[in-house]
Each structure stands twice: as structure tokens, then as C-alpha cells.
Amino acid sequence: MPASKLAVVAHVGRPPSDVTSAPFAMAAFSALGQPTRLDVLRLLMRREPDGLPAGAIAEAIGCPQNTLSTHLSILARANLVRGVRVGRSIVYRANVDAVRSLIEFLVLDCCDGHPELCGLLGEEEGQSGCGCSGNGPTTGKRK
């Protein structure tokens, strides 16, 4: 992709090579420790893979655009969102790989590599995996 099509808002791709590092997790949790930023990430995760332009994000969560710009910058520095210039606007997307890495960090660190300790396997519903598909007990069934 030509350089003119990219916005410098985040590193694209996976988080640093040591994805289960404490500094990566601390940066991500720090960024998500603010309600508006958590709302932004949740919205962008629901809008994958298309993402949303900043104006649509601001409208959806009821945040002034100049304030949203600061929140998006913080999320981008934590590698949780990334933006790509499309015409005159920037379309923001959740960095799904980074979110998975954060979950991986929690499972490996908190659960000592045993996701069943944290109830992440969904065995009570007869499903396998971590429940990230949206079918977990806290999100309800998606269509």
C-alpha cells in the first residue's frame, strides 16, 4: 500500500515479539482503564473487519471529536487500534491480534496456562475455545 494511504497512528501487525510481556499488558490495561476508551475498543471490535471513521465513532459513543482524537491516540500507542487513511478520513479498526495477545497474557499469567481455571473453555455450554466468538455466557448468542 502506498505511504500516502497509511495514517501514522499505530504499529500495524502483532504486538511486540514478546506478546505475553507485562509491559505490553500494562500499556493495554492502562489504555482500557478509562470508560470512553473501553467503549471505543468494544465498538471497534463489533465493527470488525470494516472499522469506522473517527466521526462515526464519536457519534456512536457520544464523545466530542477532539476528545476522541486523544483517546484514539492512547489506544493506538497501546497497539489496540490502528487507522488507515481512506480518502480524507481515517478508518479505525481494532487490532484483533493485540486483543488476542492480551487474553493470552491473562490465560498464561493468571490461569498459569490452564484456561479451565478461569472458566474460559465454555464447557458448561458444551462449546470449545475461549468464548471470543461472541457466544460466551456474558455476551449472549449472536446471529
N, C-alpha and C positions, 0 to 999 in steps of 0.2 A: 504494500500500500504506500502511495507517495507520502512524503513527510507532510505535505500540506493538508492531508486528510486526517492526521493524528492530532489530538489535543494532549498537551503535556499536563496530565492530571494524575497519573499513576503509572507504576510499572505494570506492563501487561504480562500476563502469564502467571505462573505459580509464585507463591511467596518465596522468600529466600530458601536456599537449599536445605537448611535445617528447619523444616516446617513445624516441627514439634518443639521449637525453642521457646523458652519462657519469654524472651524479649518480643517475639512475634505475637504471642498470646497476650502479653500485657498491652501492647500497642492496640491490638484489636479490641480487647475488653475496655480499654480506656476510651476508644472512639465510640464504642457501643454503650458506654455508661451514661449517655445523655439521651433523653427520650426522643428528641427530634431525629437524631442520627439513627437510633434504633428503628424509628418509623420509616426513615428513608431506605435503610437496608431491607426491611421487611417488604416494603413496596416494590423495590427493585428485584428482589428475589421472586415475587409473584409475577413480575412482568418479564422474566427471562423467557426467551433469549433476546427479545426485541429491545428492552430497555425503554427509557423515557427521556425526553429533553428536560432541561432544568425547569422551564416554565411549567410543564405538566406536573413535575414532582412538587413544586412549590404550591400549585393549586390543589393537588390531591391531599397534601398534608396540612395545608393552611399556614404556610410559612412564607414570610417576605423573601423575595428573590435574593436580596443582598445578604440576608442571614443564611439562606440556604447555601449560597456560594461558600461561605465559611464552613458549614457542616460538610459539604461535599469535599472540600479540600482536606479536612481532617480524616474523613473516611478514605479518601484516595491515598493519603500518606500512610494510613494503616493497611493499605493494599486490599481494602474491602470493596471498593468500587473503582471503576475506570470509565473514562469518557472518550468518545471518538467523535471528531468533528464531522458533521453531515450538513453540508451547505453552510449556512450562517449560524447554526446551533450546534451544541454538543449533546450527544445522546449518551446518557449514563447507564451503565449496566452493573449489576452485582458481579463481583469476582467470585464465582461459584467455587473455583478451586481453593481460594483462600478461606472461604466459609467451611468447606470440607476439611481443610487443614486445621482450622480452629476446633472443629468437632473431633478430629483425630487427636489433637493435643489433649482435649478433655478426656477422651476414652483411654488414651495411653497413660496419661499422668494421673488423673483422678481415679479411674477404674483399674489401673495397673494392667491394661491390656485385656480386661475381661468385661466387655460391654454388657453382659448379662447382669453384672452387679448394679449397673445404673438403670436397668430396665430398657436398654436401647434396642433390644432384639425384637420386641413386639411379640414375644412368644404367647402372651395372653390372647392375642388375636389370631394366632396361627400364621403370622407373617414373618418374613425374614428380613434382615438388613436393619438399618438404624432408624427407619421410620422417616427419613428425609424426603420421601416421595410425597408427603402431604397426607398419608393415610394413617399417621400415628394417632394416639389417643387424644392429644391435645389440640390437633387441628381439624379433626373430623374427616370424613370421606370427601374426596374431591371427585368431580366428574370430569 
